[in-house]
C-alpha cells in the first residue's frame, strides 16, 4: 500500500463537443462558463494547453488510448457494431502500460474502440 501511495493519481476527462474555453479553469471568467468541480480538480493537478484534435470522437479516443494515428488502428470514424476495425489484442494501450507500472486503471463512458 505504501508503494502505491507514492504514485501520482491520474484522471483524464475527455468530452465531446467541448472547447478549451468551456472550462472556467481555462477561460479565466471571460466566457461566463462556470465549472467549479473541474476547476477544483485542476487546481490540485495540472492543466494542459498543447494538444491535437482528430476529426471524430472515435479517432481522438483511439489516438489518446494507444498513441497510434487513427489510420493505423482503422478507427478513423465511428464504427458499426461488429465492424472489423477496432483495437486488436496486440495493441498496447495506455492502460496496459500503466498496469505494468502498478496502476489500477479504468475507462468509463463512451468507448468506440471496437467490439473485440
C-alpha positions in Angstrom: 0.0 0.0 0.0 2.8 2.4 0.8 4.4 1.8 -2.6 1.1 2.5 -4.4 0.7 5.8 -2.4 3.9 7.1 -3.9 2.5 7.0 -7.4 0.6 10.1 -8.6 -3.1 9.7 -9.3 -4.2 10.4 -12.9 -7.6 11.4 -14.1 -8.4 12.3 -17.7 -11.7 13.8 -18.6 -12.4 13.6 -22.3 -15.6 15.3 -23.5 -17.2 15.5 -26.9 -18.1 18.9 -28.4 -16.5 20.9 -25.7 -14.0 23.7 -26.4 -11.0 24.9 -24.5 -13.0 28.0 -23.4 -15.9 26.0 -22.0 -14.0 25.1 -18.8 -13.7 28.0 -16.4 -10.2 26.9 -15.3 -9.0 27.8 -18.8 -11.2 30.7 -19.8 -10.4 32.8 -16.7 -14.1 34.1 -16.4 -14.1 35.5 -19.9 -16.9 33.4 -21.4 -19.2 33.0 -18.4 -19.0 29.3 -18.1 -18.6 28.0 -14.5 -17.2 24.5 -13.9 -16.3 24.5 -10.2 -15.8 20.8 -9.8 -13.4 20.5 -12.8 -11.7 23.7 -11.6 -11.1 22.2 -8.2 -9.5 19.1 -9.7 -7.4 21.3 -12.0 -6.1 23.4 -9.0 -4.8 20.2 -7.4 -3.3 18.9 -10.6 -2.1 20.1 -13.9 -3.7 21.9 -16.8 -2.6 21.0 -20.3 -2.7 23.6 -23.1 -1.0 21.9 -26.1 -2.9 19.1 -27.9 -4.0 17.9 -31.2 -7.6 17.1 -32.2 -8.9 14.4 -34.6 -11.8 14.6 -37.0 -14.1 12.3 -34.9 -14.6 11.3 -31.3 -13.5 7.7 -32.2 -10.3 8.8 -33.8 -9.5 11.1 -30.8 -10.1 8.4 -28.3 -8.1 5.7 -30.1 -5.2 8.1 -30.6 -5.2 9.0 -26.9 -5.6 5.4 -25.7 -3.0 3.8 -28.0 -0.7 6.6 -29.1 -1.2 5.5 -32.6 -2.5 7.5 -35.5 -6.1 6.5 -36.4 -5.2 5.2 -39.8 -3.1 2.5 -38.0 -5.9 1.3 -35.9 -8.6 1.8 -38.5 -10.6 3.9 -36.1 -11.0 7.0 -38.2 -14.7 7.4 -37.7 -17.5 6.0 -35.5 -17.9 2.3 -36.5 -20.8 0.0 -36.6 -21.3 -3.0 -34.2 -19.3 -6.0 -35.4 -17.0 -3.9 -37.7 -13.5 -5.3 -38.3 -12.0 -2.0 -37.3 -11.0 -1.7 -33.7 -8.3 -2.3 -31.2 -6.6 -5.7 -31.7 -5.2 -8.0 -29.0 -1.6 -6.9 -29.8 -2.3 -3.2 -29.5 -0.7 -1.7 -26.4 -2.9 0.8 -24.7 -2.2 3.4 -22.0 -4.0 1.1 -19.6 -1.6 -1.8 -20.4 1.4 0.4 -19.9 0.1 1.8 -16.6 -0.9 -1.6 -15.3 2.7 -2.7 -15.9 3.7 0.2 -13.7 1.4 -1.0 -10.9 -1.6 1.3 -11.5 -5.2 0.2 -11.4 -6.9 1.6 -14.5 -10.5 2.1 -15.7 -12.4 3.7 -18.5 -16.0 4.9 -18.2 -18.4 6.2 -20.7 -18.2 6.1 -24.4 -15.8 3.7 -25.9 -16.0 3.4 -29.7 -12.8 1.4 -29.8 -14.2 -1.7 -31.4 -16.0 -4.9 -30.4 -13.0 -7.1 -30.0 
